[in-house]
Amino acid sequence: MNSLEAKNGLHWRVIEEIAASVDSIDADAIDRTVELIAMARHVSVFGCGREGLQIRGFAMRLFHMGRAVSVVGEMVTPAIGHGDLFLVVAGPGTLSTASALVGVARASGALVLTITAQPQGPVPQGSDEVLVLPAQTMANDQGEAKSAMAMGSVFEGALFVLFEVMTLKLKDRLGVSDADMRKNHTNLE
C-alpha cells in the first residue's frame, strides 16, 4: 500500500466513525431540540474546549437565522430567565463549569437542554431535556474500542454534523432562506 492509499484509508475511517455516531442519534430528539430553539425567546449556549468551538459556530448560524442568541462568557450575554433556552454541550457528562451554569439557568427559570454522549452524567441529569450524541469523548477514550481520533474528536466532529442538520431543519421551521441568512452575516471582515 502506498502512502496515498494509507492516507485515504485513514480519512475514510475518520468519516465512518463520525457517520456512525451521527447515524445513532434519535431523529425525534433532534426535532424536539429544533422546536425548543425555535420557540425560545433567547438562546444562550455554552461548551468547554473544542465542544465550545463547535457550539460557537452553531450560535453564529442561529444569529444568521435571526435568532436572539448569545455565547455564555461573552460580555454581551444577557441575563437568562423564563422563556429562554440554555443549550449546553457536555460530551463527557461532567464538567464543573457546565454544572454550575445549569444550576444558575434552572434557578432563573430557563429551560436547560444538554447535548451529551454520557446521559448519566451530572450535567444532563440536571437538565430539562437531553439530546444524546453517542460518540467517544474523553470520558471513554481509552481501551480496546478506542477511536482512531484523539480524545473527544469523534464527539466534536459529530457535533459539527449535528449542528448542520439542525441548521437545515431550523431554516425550514423558521422559513429562513440562504439570502436571509446572508443579510445577517457581518460585513466587518
Sequence and secondary structure as in RCSB ss.txt:
>XXXX:A:sequence
MNSLEAKNGLHWRVIEEIAASVDSIDADAIDRTVELIAMARHVSVFGCGREGLQIRGFAMRLFHMGRAVSVVGEM
VTPAIGHGDLFLVVAGPGTLSTASALVGVARASGALVLTITAQPQGPVPQGSDEVLVLPAQTMANDQGEAKSAMA
MGSVFEGALFVLFEVMTLKLKDRLGVSDADMRKNHTNLE
>XXXX:A:secstr
  HHHHHHHHHHHHHHHHHHHHHTS HHHHHHHHHHHHH S EEEEE HHHHHHHHHHHHHHHHTT  EEETTST
T     TT EEEEE TTS  HHHHHHHHHHHHTT EEEEEES TTSHHHHTSSEEEE     GGG  STT  SS 
TTHHHHHHHHHHHHHHHHHHHHHHT  HHHHHHHS S  
